[in-house]
Amino acid sequence: MSNTSFAPVSGLLLAGGQGSRLGGRDKGLMQWRGEVVSARLASLLRPRVGQLLISCNRNQAIYAQWADQLVGDPLPDYPGPLAGMLAGLRACRGSHLLVLPCDLPALDGALLDALLACSAAHPEQPCLVRAGEQWQPLLCVLPRNCLDSLEACWAADGRSPLRWLLGQTHGVVQLAADDPRLHNANQPQDWD
Ligand SMILES: Nc1nc2c(ncn2[C@@H]2O[C@H](COP(=O)(O)OP(=O)(O)OP(=O)(O)O)[C@@H](O)[C@H]2O)c(=O)[nH]1
C-alpha cells in the first residue's frame, strides 16, 4: 500500500509502561467505565488517523486487535515514554503523529480535534497541551520531521519527553487546570 492511501496523520497510543503503581499490571489493559482503556482510546484515534500504532512491551497479542502496527521500545527494561515516542515516529507513515498516553482514560474527541487544529495551524511544530501551568507532554502532535531531532536527543541519552519538546518551537493547546478530561489514572483507585 502506498503512503498516499493514508490520511495525513498517524496515531500512537503509549501503553509500554511497567505500571509499578499498579503492582506491575499492564495499565493499558485496565478497565475504564466498563471498557478496556486501550480499546476506548483506540476508538477515539481510529476515525482521526490513517495509521494506528500502539507502543507496548508485553501482551502484544491483546494490543494487536486495536492497532495497525505495534511498536516496541528500542531498549529493554522500560526506558520511559520517550522510547515509545521514538519507536512511533520511526514507524509513522503520516505527516504527523498524534500521541496519547494510556493513563488519561477520560480524553475525548473534542480535545484531540483541538490538538489537531493546533497542529494544522503550526504544521512544522510539535503541539502540546498545558492545563493551568502543568504540561501534558505525552498528549501531543509531532510532525514526522521531528524524527531527526528525537534521534539526536535519544543518542545523547535524553529521556525526558518534556525537555525534548520544550526545546523546540511548539504550539500550545491551553486548558483549565481542572479540566476533567486530563484525569490521570495511575493507582488502582484511580480506575473504575
Ligand atoms: N513505550 C513506553 N511507554 C512508557 C514507558 N514508561 C511509561 N510509558 C507510558 O507513558 C505513560 C505514562 O506512564 P507512567 O505513569 O509514567 O509510567 P507507568 O510505567 O505506566 O506507570 P508507573 O510505573 O506506575 O509509573 C503511559 O502511557 C505509559 O504506558 C516505557 O518505558 N516505554
The ligand as an ORCA input file, in Angstrom:
! r2SCAN-3c Opt
* xyz 0 1
  N       6.902      2.760     25.445
  C       6.982      3.064     26.750
  N       5.976      3.758     27.320
  C       6.087      4.038     28.631
  C       7.191      3.652     29.417
  N       7.002      4.092     30.677
  C       5.828      4.714     30.677
  N       5.245      4.687     29.443
  C       3.945      5.241     29.061
  O       3.924      6.594     29.460
  C       2.658      6.934     30.034
  C       2.867      7.404     31.457
  O       3.373      6.331     32.177
  P       3.885      6.451     33.679
  O       2.721      6.603     34.600
  O       4.940      7.489     33.765
  O       4.609      5.041     33.901
  P       3.971      3.593     34.011
  O       5.088      2.641     33.828
  O       2.801      3.439     33.109
  O       3.439      3.525     35.485
  P       4.301      3.593     36.874
  O       5.350      2.523     36.792
  O       3.286      3.345     37.924
  O       4.885      4.996     36.920
  C       1.799      5.686     29.893
  O       1.081      5.801     28.682
  C       2.810      4.566     29.821
  O       2.340      3.435     29.099
  C       8.252      2.908     28.771
  O       9.258      2.514     29.380
  N       8.082      2.650     27.453
*
